[in-house]
Amino acid sequence: MSTLDATVSMLEAMPEEARIRVFEFTQKLFTSRKPANPFTSVSVKQVASDLAESRQQIAEGKGLNMEDALNELGRNHGFL
């Protein structure tokens, strides 16, 4: 399933009220004069630090299986 197919599938499964909220948010992204990127810039040092922390957590067995994590997010937000 492509990303587009998955996105359409999620939108189709959403209640009408949730689809309207997604539409309104998307509309704001295109009409806002502010940048749409919600992320702040970080330094190379911060990225390296975050990566080291992530690798340590994985080494300690604290990592999550990505498929399980995505399925949980989908269930929590009504996509699955």
Stockholm file with secondary structure:
# STOCKHOLM 1.0

chainA/1-80         MSTLDATVSMLEAMPEEARIRVFEFTQKLFTSRKPANPFTSVSVKQVASDLAESRQQIAEGKGLNMEDALNELGRNHGFL
#=GR chainA/1-80 SS CCHHHHHHHHHHHSCHHHHHHHHHHHHHHHHCSSCSCCCCCCCHHHHHHHHHHHHHHHHTTCCCCHHHHHHHHHHHTTCC
#=GC SS_cons        CCHHHHHHHHHHHSCHHHHHHHHHHHHHHHHCSSCSCCCCCCCHHHHHHHHHHHHHHHHTTCCCCHHHHHHHHHHHTTCC
//
